[in-house]
Amino acid sequence: MSEPIIQIQIDEEYQGLVEADWLASIARQTLELEQIATPAEVSLVITGQDTVRQLNRDYRGLDEPTDVLSFALTETRGRKRKFALPPDGVLRLGDVIISYPQAAAQAAERGDPTDREVALLVVHGVLHLLGYDHMKPDEEKIMQAKERAALERVFPVTAEWSPERE
């Protein structure tokens, strides 16, 4: 399996709250679980609520805050379909944009650490880039199972946390 290329951008005000290497490892582990053997590239952005809200409005027509947006560069509705690779052989999957303030607020509501919520959003966003969705109950079950599997790699099950808390 080829090492994926994970591009990380953390807005200045969130630097020090999350580590780029840690974010990249979560994305890599998600791609490994999905057995993406082709060299793949993913961009992760940690930013503020205003930026995410504006993107949500501009690209989804929803003028409301959200926690994560995924912008896939490859149509992946048929997840089993093979990807057509560009000449350099790198599969550019797309961008995952996370609102750090929204992640922190959601973590506080659940009584979980913010890093756990950010990890969930990274996994969730990468799964969307790979074509998974949660609009129908059967799709949601599949996506949640994949999220749990990836999060168990990042946060091994302990007395304080288990996937059932999600």
N, CA and C atoms as a LAMMPS dump frame, in Angstrom:
ITEM: TIMESTEP
0
ITEM: NUMBER OF ATOMS
498
ITEM: BOX BOUNDS ff ff ff
-5.0000000000000000e+02 5.0000000000000000e+02
-5.0000000000000000e+02 5.0000000000000000e+02
-5.0000000000000000e+02 5.0000000000000000e+02
ITEM: ATOMS id mol type element x y z
1 1 1 N 0.841 -1.166 0
2 1 2 C 0 0 0
3 1 3 C 0.892 1.237 0
4 2 1 N 0.598 2.189 -0.867
5 2 2 C 1.381 3.416 -0.965
6 2 3 C 1.008 4.373 0.157
7 3 1 N 1.986 5.134 0.587
8 3 2 C 1.759 6.123 1.641
9 3 3 C 0.922 7.266 1.074
10 4 1 N -0.22 7.571 1.685
11 4 2 C -1.035 8.686 1.189
12 4 3 C -0.371 10.028 1.456
13 5 1 N -0.758 11.001 0.675
14 5 2 C -0.294 12.369 0.84
15 5 3 C -1.408 13.117 1.569
16 6 1 N -1.112 13.601 2.755
17 6 2 C -2.112 14.325 3.536
18 6 3 C -1.618 15.756 3.714
19 7 1 N -2.325 16.674 3.104
20 7 2 C -2.007 18.097 3.217
21 7 3 C -2.81 18.666 4.381
22 8 1 N -2.147 19.377 5.277
23 8 2 C -2.807 19.923 6.461
24 8 3 C -2.679 21.441 6.478
25 9 1 N -3.795 22.104 6.756
26 9 2 C -3.786 23.546 6.984
27 9 3 C -4.571 23.8 8.268
28 10 1 N -3.915 24.437 9.225
29 10 2 C -4.561 24.796 10.486
30 10 3 C -4.509 26.313 10.591
31 11 1 N -5.672 26.95 10.645
32 11 2 C -5.695 28.399 10.78
33 11 3 C -4.933 28.807 12.033
34 12 1 N -4.329 29.967 11.971
35 12 2 C -3.429 30.439 13.021
36 12 3 C -4.043 30.355 14.425
37 13 1 N -5.304 30.719 14.552
38 13 2 C -5.899 30.744 15.894
39 13 3 C -6.125 29.361 16.486
40 14 1 N -6.003 28.31 15.678
41 14 2 C -6.206 26.941 16.175
42 14 3 C -4.902 26.157 16.258
43 15 1 N -3.805 26.793 15.864
44 15 2 C -2.501 26.147 15.964
45 15 3 C -2.207 25.895 17.44
46 16 1 N -1.681 24.749 17.727
47 16 2 C -1.408 24.379 19.106
48 16 3 C -2.566 23.655 19.767
49 17 1 N -3.755 23.753 19.179
50 17 2 C -4.915 23.032 19.72
51 17 3 C -5.025 21.636 19.116
52 18 1 N -4.52 21.494 17.903
53 18 2 C -4.452 20.19 17.232
54 18 3 C -3.102 20.103 16.528
55 19 1 N -2.577 18.906 16.446
56 19 2 C -1.275 18.689 15.813
57 19 3 C -1.467 18.155 14.398
58 20 1 N -0.765 18.734 13.457
59 20 2 C -0.867 18.33 12.056
60 20 3 C -0.532 16.848 11.866
61 21 1 N 0.52 16.363 12.522
62 21 2 C 0.899 14.954 12.37
63 21 3 C -0.201 14.02 12.856
64 22 1 N -0.858 14.395 13.946
65 22 2 C -1.948 13.586 14.498
66 22 3 C -3.131 13.553 13.526
67 23 1 N -3.493 14.715 12.975
68 23 2 C -4.583 14.768 11.999
69 23 3 C -4.264 13.895 10.788
70 24 1 N -3.035 14.004 10.297
71 24 2 C -2.629 13.209 9.134
72 24 3 C -2.692 11.719 9.439
73 25 1 N -2.318 11.324 10.65
74 25 2 C -2.349 9.897 11.001
75 25 3 C -3.777 9.368 11.016
76 26 1 N -4.733 10.184 11.435
77 26 2 C -6.139 9.753 11.441
78 26 3 C -6.62 9.54 10.007
79 27 1 N -6.306 10.475 9.129
80 27 2 C -6.707 10.331 7.722
81 27 3 C -6.051 9.099 7.108
82 28 1 N -4.756 8.889 7.393
83 28 2 C -4.045 7.711 6.855
84 28 3 C -4.683 6.41 7.337
85 29 1 N -4.987 6.35 8.621
86 29 2 C -5.578 5.132 9.169
87 29 3 C -6.945 4.847 8.544
88 30 1 N -7.714 5.892 8.277
89 30 2 C -9.013 5.719 7.63
90 30 3 C -8.825 5.178 6.217
91 31 1 N -7.871 5.726 5.481
92 31 2 C -7.599 5.238 4.128
93 31 3 C -7.091 3.797 4.16
94 32 1 N -6.258 3.469 5.141
95 32 2 C -5.765 2.088 5.282
96 32 3 C -6.909 1.12 5.544
97 33 1 N -7.809 1.492 6.436
98 33 2 C -8.963 0.63 6.727
99 33 3 C -9.799 0.384 5.476
100 34 1 N -9.868 1.388 4.624
101 34 2 C -10.636 1.268 3.382
102 34 3 C -9.826 0.625 2.257
103 35 1 N -8.602 0.241 2.577
104 35 2 C -7.715 -0.45 1.647
105 35 3 C -7.516 0.316 0.338
106 36 1 N -7.279 1.613 0.489
107 36 2 C -6.959 2.438 -0.675
108 36 3 C -5.486 2.201 -0.979
109 37 1 N -5.226 1.378 -1.978
110 37 2 C -3.859 0.956 -2.301
111 37 3 C -3.144 1.956 -3.204
112 38 1 N -3.891 2.706 -3.958
113 38 2 C -3.336 3.695 -4.864
114 38 3 C -2.791 4.872 -4.062
115 39 1 N -1.709 5.498 -4.497
116 39 2 C -1.31 6.722 -3.806
117 39 3 C -2.482 7.706 -3.83
118 40 1 N -2.904 8.155 -2.658
119 40 2 C -4.054 9.052 -2.546
120 40 3 C -3.634 10.333 -1.848
121 41 1 N -4.344 11.405 -2.161
122 41 2 C -4.076 12.699 -1.544
123 41 3 C -5.377 13.246 -0.963
124 42 1 N -5.268 13.741 0.272
125 42 2 C -6.396 14.354 0.974
126 42 3 C -5.896 15.66 1.58
127 43 1 N -6.731 16.669 1.545
128 43 2 C -6.434 17.945 2.184
129 43 3 C -7.349 18.097 3.399
130 44 1 N -6.748 18.42 4.557
131 44 2 C -7.514 18.666 5.781
132 44 3 C -7.299 20.111 6.203
133 45 1 N -8.393 20.796 6.508
134 45 2 C -8.328 22.189 6.935
135 45 3 C -9.057 22.312 8.272
136 46 1 N -8.374 22.913 9.246
137 46 2 C -8.994 23.242 10.525
138 46 3 C -9.168 24.752 10.53
139 47 1 N -10.409 25.178 10.635
140 47 2 C -10.702 26.607 10.503
141 47 3 C -11.815 26.998 11.469
142 48 1 N -12.324 28.208 11.3
143 48 2 C -13.35 28.732 12.189
144 48 3 C -14.755 28.568 11.639
145 49 1 N -15.706 28.895 12.489
146 49 2 C -17.118 28.732 12.154
147 49 3 C -17.554 29.617 10.998
148 50 1 N -17.04 30.834 10.928
149 50 2 C -17.46 31.735 9.847
150 50 3 C -17.072 31.19 8.477
151 51 1 N -15.865 30.674 8.376
152 51 2 C -15.395 30.111 7.102
153 51 3 C -16.24 28.914 6.699
154 52 1 N -16.497 28.024 7.636
155 52 2 C -17.275 26.823 7.323
156 52 3 C -18.715 27.198 6.971
157 53 1 N -19.273 28.14 7.701
158 53 2 C -20.642 28.572 7.393
159 53 3 C -20.717 29.17 5.991
160 54 1 N -19.728 29.979 5.626
161 54 2 C -19.718 30.589 4.295
162 54 3 C -19.6 29.51 3.208
163 55 1 N -18.721 28.543 3.409
164 55 2 C -18.597 27.442 2.447
165 55 3 C -19.891 26.643 2.356
166 56 1 N -20.519 26.397 3.494
167 56 2 C -21.788 25.669 3.527
168 56 3 C -22.848 26.435 2.727
169 57 1 N -22.87 27.743 2.892
170 57 2 C -23.829 28.583 2.162
171 57 3 C -23.503 28.597 0.67
172 58 1 N -22.233 28.82 0.346
173 58 2 C -21.845 28.973 -1.058
174 58 3 C -21.967 27.679 -1.859
175 59 1 N -21.633 26.557 -1.251
176 59 2 C -21.574 25.303 -2.009
177 59 3 C -22.732 24.347 -1.759
178 60 1 N -23.421 24.52 -0.639
179 60 2 C -24.536 23.62 -0.344
180 60 3 C -25.86 24.356 -0.257
181 61 1 N -25.82 25.688 -0.31
182 61 2 C -27.038 26.472 -0.229
183 61 3 C -27.657 26.486 1.16
184 62 1 N -26.864 26.147 2.181
185 62 2 C -27.361 26.113 3.559
186 62 3 C -26.632 27.169 4.379
187 63 1 N -27.325 28.237 4.704
188 63 2 C -26.708 29.329 5.47
189 63 3 C -26.845 29.02 6.956
190 64 1 N -26.048 28.043 7.392
191 64 2 C -26.076 27.612 8.782
192 64 3 C -24.724 27.015 9.148
193 65 1 N -24.433 27.027 10.444
194 65 2 C -23.156 26.419 10.857
195 65 3 C -23.199 24.907 10.676
196 66 1 N -22.024 24.341 10.513
197 66 2 C -21.893 22.887 10.464
198 66 3 C -20.508 22.53 10.986
199 67 1 N -20.295 21.25 11.242
200 67 2 C -19.026 20.831 11.837
201 67 3 C -17.974 20.45 10.81
202 68 1 N -18.385 19.803 9.73
203 68 2 C -17.425 19.321 8.734
204 68 3 C -18.056 19.376 7.349
205 69 1 N -17.236 19.738 6.387
206 69 2 C -17.635 19.706 4.98
207 69 3 C -16.605 18.886 4.223
208 70 1 N -17.073 18.107 3.282
209 70 2 C -16.186 17.32 2.419
210 70 3 C -16.468 17.701 0.978
211 71 1 N -15.407 17.998 0.269
212 71 2 C -15.511 18.335 -1.145
213 71 3 C -14.717 17.302 -1.927
214 72 1 N -15.418 16.318 -2.467
215 72 2 C -14.77 15.239 -3.206
216 72 3 C -14.388 15.707 -4.605
217 73 1 N -13.197 15.332 -5.027
218 73 2 C -12.731 15.667 -6.372
219 73 3 C -13.027 14.561 -7.372
220 74 1 N -13.438 13.412 -6.86
221 74 2 C -13.731 12.258 -7.711
222 74 3 C -15.121 11.756 -7.371
223 75 1 N -15.935 11.512 -8.369
224 75 2 C -17.257 10.947 -8.117
225 75 3 C -17.067 9.506 -7.662
226 76 1 N -17.559 9.199 -6.47
227 76 2 C -17.333 7.872 -5.893
228 76 3 C -18.628 7.194 -5.472
229 77 1 N -19.709 7.523 -6.084
230 77 2 C -20.988 6.917 -5.684
231 77 3 C -20.942 5.393 -5.77
232 78 1 N -20.283 4.846 -6.776
233 78 2 C -20.114 3.408 -6.864
234 78 3 C -18.797 3.048 -6.205
235 79 1 N -18.786 2.884 -4.89
236 79 2 C -17.543 2.721 -4.137
237 79 3 C -16.668 1.594 -4.669
238 80 1 N -17.251 0.599 -5.285
239 80 2 C -16.465 -0.524 -5.794
240 80 3 C -15.83 -0.207 -7.146
241 81 1 N -16.271 0.871 -7.781
242 81 2 C -15.736 1.252 -9.083
243 81 3 C -14.275 1.655 -8.948
244 82 1 N -13.467 1.295 -9.928
245 82 2 C -12.061 1.688 -9.916
246 82 3 C -11.941 3.146 -10.321
247 83 1 N -10.989 3.809 -9.684
248 83 2 C -10.745 5.212 -9.979
249 83 3 C -9.862 5.34 -11.225
250 84 1 N -10.144 6.323 -12.051
251 84 2 C -9.266 6.654 -13.162
252 84 3 C -8.193 7.585 -12.602
253 85 1 N -6.957 7.184 -12.728
254 85 2 C -5.865 7.953 -12.141
255 85 3 C -5.312 8.991 -13.104
256 86 1 N -4.898 10.143 -12.568
257 86 2 C -4.228 11.133 -13.402
258 86 3 C -2.846 10.613 -13.801
259 87 1 N -2.17 11.295 -14.722
260 87 2 C -0.872 10.809 -15.215
261 87 3 C 0.176 10.548 -14.129
262 88 1 N 0.142 11.303 -13.019
263 88 2 C 1.146 11.079 -11.975
264 88 3 C 0.795 9.918 -11.048
265 89 1 N -0.373 9.307 -11.247
266 89 2 C -0.758 8.137 -10.463
267 89 3 C -1.295 8.432 -9.08
268 90 1 N -1.467 9.706 -8.728
269 90 2 C -1.978 10.071 -7.405
270 90 3 C -3.479 10.338 -7.505
271 91 1 N -4.239 9.656 -6.681
272 91 2 C -5.681 9.839 -6.617
273 91 3 C -5.98 10.992 -5.666
274 92 1 N -6.386 12.11 -6.202
275 92 2 C -6.713 13.272 -5.378
276 92 3 C -8.175 13.16 -4.957
277 93 1 N -8.367 12.82 -3.688
278 93 2 C -9.718 12.561 -3.191
279 93 3 C -10.5 13.833 -2.908
280 94 1 N -9.855 14.845 -2.358
281 94 2 C -10.567 16.091 -2.096
282 94 3 C -10.186 16.707 -0.771
283 95 1 N -11.078 17.59 -0.301
284 95 2 C -10.817 18.405 0.879
285 95 3 C -11.823 18.109 1.983
286 96 1 N -11.319 18.091 3.217
287 96 2 C -12.157 17.99 4.409
288 96 3 C -11.907 19.258 5.21
289 97 1 N -12.98 20.008 5.476
290 97 2 C -12.868 21.275 6.189
291 97 3 C -13.649 21.156 7.491
292 98 1 N -12.953 21.385 8.606
293 98 2 C -13.539 21.197 9.937
294 98 3 C -13.58 22.52 10.68
295 99 1 N -14.728 22.795 11.283
296 99 2 C -14.871 23.96 12.149
297 99 3 C -14.431 23.549 13.552
298 100 1 N -13.28 24.053 13.983
299 100 2 C -12.793 23.717 15.314
300 100 3 C -13.768 24.183 16.405
301 101 1 N -14.3 25.417 16.33
302 101 2 C -15.242 25.837 17.374
303 101 3 C -16.488 24.946 17.451
304 102 1 N -16.988 24.51 16.303
305 102 2 C -18.163 23.638 16.303
306 102 3 C -17.81 22.278 16.901
307 103 1 N -16.627 21.768 16.577
308 103 2 C -16.179 20.493 17.15
309 103 3 C -16.07 20.613 18.669
310 104 1 N -15.507 21.724 19.144
311 104 2 C -15.363 21.931 20.593
312 104 3 C -16.727 22.005 21.274
313 105 1 N -17.673 22.694 20.659
314 105 2 C -19.019 22.813 21.238
315 105 3 C -19.713 21.456 21.293
316 106 1 N -19.594 20.679 20.224
317 106 2 C -20.221 19.347 20.188
318 106 3 C -19.583 18.424 21.217
319 107 1 N -18.27 18.509 21.368
320 107 2 C -17.578 17.685 22.364
321 107 3 C -18.072 18.046 23.769
322 108 1 N -18.202 19.332 24.035
323 108 2 C -18.672 19.776 25.352
324 108 3 C -20.084 19.267 25.62
325 109 1 N -20.952 19.29 24.604
326 109 2 C -22.321 18.782 24.763
327 109 3 C -22.331 17.307 25.148
328 110 1 N -21.411 16.537 24.598
329 110 2 C -21.332 15.094 24.87
330 110 3 C -20.507 14.76 26.104
331 111 1 N -19.764 15.741 26.589
332 111 2 C -18.865 15.475 27.706
333 111 3 C -17.619 14.721 27.277
334 112 1 N -17.231 14.9 26.025
335 112 2 C -16.046 14.247 25.472
336 112 3 C -14.943 15.282 25.24
337 113 1 N -13.71 14.83 25.158
338 113 2 C -12.625 15.751 24.806
339 113 3 C -12.772 16.236 23.36
340 114 1 N -12.337 17.449 23.114
341 114 2 C -12.425 18.017 21.769
342 114 3 C -11.635 17.192 20.764
343 115 1 N -10.487 16.628 21.179
344 115 2 C -9.696 15.857 20.214
345 115 3 C -10.458 14.639 19.704
346 116 1 N -11.279 14.048 20.524
347 116 2 C -12.079 12.901 20.071
348 116 3 C -13.095 13.337 19.007
349 117 1 N -13.696 14.5 19.219
350 117 2 C -14.662 15.016 18.245
351 117 3 C -13.963 15.383 16.941
352 118 1 N -12.808 16.015 17.034
353 118 2 C -12.052 16.358 15.823
354 118 3 C -11.675 15.083 15.072
355 119 1 N -11.232 14.059 15.781
356 119 2 C -10.881 12.782 15.138
357 119 3 C -12.086 12.197 14.415
358 120 1 N -13.245 12.212 15.069
359 120 2 C -14.467 11.708 14.435
360 120 3 C -14.766 12.487 13.16
361 121 1 N -14.603 13.801 13.202
362 121 2 C -14.895 14.621 12.022
363 121 3 C -13.906 14.364 10.887
364 122 1 N -12.646 14.128 11.216
365 122 2 C -11.668 13.771 10.176
366 122 3 C -12.087 12.463 9.514
367 123 1 N -12.384 11.45 10.312
368 123 2 C -12.799 10.153 9.777
369 123 3 C -14.06 10.316 8.939
370 124 1 N -15.031 11.004 9.493
371 124 2 C -16.308 11.215 8.807
372 124 3 C -16.089 11.896 7.45
373 125 1 N -15.277 12.951 7.455
374 125 2 C -15.008 13.677 6.214
375 125 3 C -14.292 12.828 5.182
376 126 1 N -13.298 12.059 5.602
377 126 2 C -12.569 11.193 4.669
378 126 3 C -13.503 10.125 4.106
379 127 1 N -14.361 9.576 4.935
380 127 2 C -15.318 8.577 4.43
381 127 3 C -16.238 9.187 3.378
382 128 1 N -16.653 10.425 3.58
383 128 2 C -17.454 11.1 2.55
384 128 3 C -16.663 11.222 1.248
385 129 1 N -15.369 11.548 1.339
386 129 2 C -14.55 11.644 0.124
387 129 3 C -14.494 10.313 -0.622
388 130 1 N -14.617 9.223 0.134
389 130 2 C -14.575 7.886 -0.465
390 130 3 C -15.938 7.413 -0.95
391 131 1 N -16.962 8.278 -0.809
392 131 2 C -18.273 7.962 -1.361
393 131 3 C -19.303 7.485 -0.361
394 132 1 N -18.963 7.41 0.9
395 132 2 C -19.942 6.979 1.897
396 132 3 C -20.86 8.139 2.252
397 133 1 N -22.079 7.787 2.627
398 133 2 C -23.059 8.793 2.994
399 133 3 C -23.907 8.259 4.138
400 134 1 N -24.78 9.098 4.654
401 134 2 C -25.629 8.697 5.777
402 134 3 C -27.042 9.243 5.619
403 135 1 N -27.468 9.411 4.381
404 135 2 C -28.796 9.957 4.129
405 135 3 C -29.9 8.919 4.349
406 136 1 N -29.578 7.652 4.149
407 136 2 C -30.546 6.565 4.349
408 136 3 C -30.089 5.735 5.545
409 137 1 N -31.031 5.129 6.265
410 137 2 C -30.662 4.367 7.464
411 137 3 C -29.608 3.275 7.218
412 138 1 N -29.698 2.555 6.104
413 138 2 C -28.71 1.5 5.846
414 138 3 C -27.331 2.101 5.56
415 139 1 N -27.284 3.236 4.855
416 139 2 C -26.014 3.925 4.606
417 139 3 C -25.421 4.451 5.915
418 140 1 N -26.291 4.978 6.761
419 140 2 C -25.837 5.521 8.045
420 140 3 C -25.213 4.434 8.916
421 141 1 N -25.819 3.25 8.941
422 141 2 C -25.272 2.129 9.721
423 141 3 C -23.878 1.752 9.246
424 142 1 N -23.716 1.67 7.931
425 142 2 C -22.419 1.312 7.35
426 142 3 C -21.382 2.372 7.707
427 143 1 N -21.745 3.64 7.532
428 143 2 C -20.798 4.72 7.798
429 143 3 C -20.42 4.767 9.279
430 144 1 N -21.381 4.599 10.153
431 144 2 C -21.092 4.617 11.588
432 144 3 C -20.178 3.46 11.989
433 145 1 N -20.381 2.294 11.4
434 145 2 C -19.506 1.144 11.706
435 145 3 C -18.077 1.441 11.259
436 146 1 N -17.924 2.058 10.114
437 146 2 C -16.599 2.413 9.615
438 146 3 C -15.961 3.492 10.491
439 147 1 N -16.762 4.444 10.948
440 147 2 C -16.254 5.472 11.858
441 147 3 C -15.748 4.837 13.152
442 148 1 N -16.538 3.918 13.714
443 148 2 C -16.138 3.243 14.959
444 148 3 C -14.828 2.492 14.773
445 149 1 N -14.709 1.778 13.663
446 149 2 C -13.488 0.995 13.405
447 149 3 C -12.268 1.91 13.328
448 150 1 N -12.411 3.032 12.655
449 150 2 C -11.281 3.963 12.533
450 150 3 C -10.965 4.609 13.883
451 151 1 N -11.975 5.011 14.621
452 151 2 C -11.751 5.656 15.915
453 151 3 C -11.133 4.7 16.929
454 152 1 N -11.445 3.427 16.82
455 152 2 C -10.847 2.442 17.727
456 152 3 C -9.342 2.333 17.494
457 153 1 N -8.891 2.649 16.29
458 153 2 C -7.447 2.675 16.028
459 153 3 C -6.798 3.888 16.681
460 154 1 N -7.519 5.001 16.69
461 154 2 C -6.988 6.241 17.237
462 154 3 C -7.093 6.253 18.759
463 155 1 N -8.241 5.824 19.262
464 155 2 C -8.517 5.795 20.699
465 155 3 C -8.908 4.372 21.079
466 156 1 N -7.949 3.54 21.457
467 156 2 C -8.321 2.182 21.865
468 156 3 C -9.391 2.232 22.951
469 157 1 N -10.289 1.267 22.917
470 157 2 C -11.395 1.223 23.866
471 157 3 C -10.851 1.179 25.29
472 158 1 N -11.366 2.066 26.119
473 158 2 C -10.963 2.13 27.529
474 158 3 C -12.227 2.209 28.374
475 159 1 N -12.042 2.208 29.68
476 159 2 C -13.179 2.335 30.583
477 159 3 C -13.881 3.679 30.383
478 160 1 N -13.106 4.735 30.018
479 160 2 C -13.701 6.065 29.859
480 160 3 C -14.406 6.24 28.526
481 161 1 N -14.007 5.459 27.537
482 161 2 C -14.595 5.651 26.22
483 161 3 C -14.79 4.327 25.52
484 162 1 N -15.897 4.209 24.893
485 162 2 C -16.139 3.077 24.021
486 162 3 C -16.986 3.578 22.86
487 163 1 N -16.987 2.859 21.74
488 163 2 C -17.749 3.321 20.581
489 163 3 C -19.232 3.488 20.881
490 164 1 N -19.754 2.797 21.892
491 164 2 C -21.163 2.9 22.214
492 164 3 C -21.538 4.301 22.721
493 165 1 N -20.539 5.07 23.194
494 165 2 C -20.823 6.434 23.665
495 165 3 C -21.139 7.355 22.497
496 166 1 N -20.717 6.993 21.304
497 166 2 C -20.931 7.858 20.143
498 166 3 C -22.389 7.907 19.771
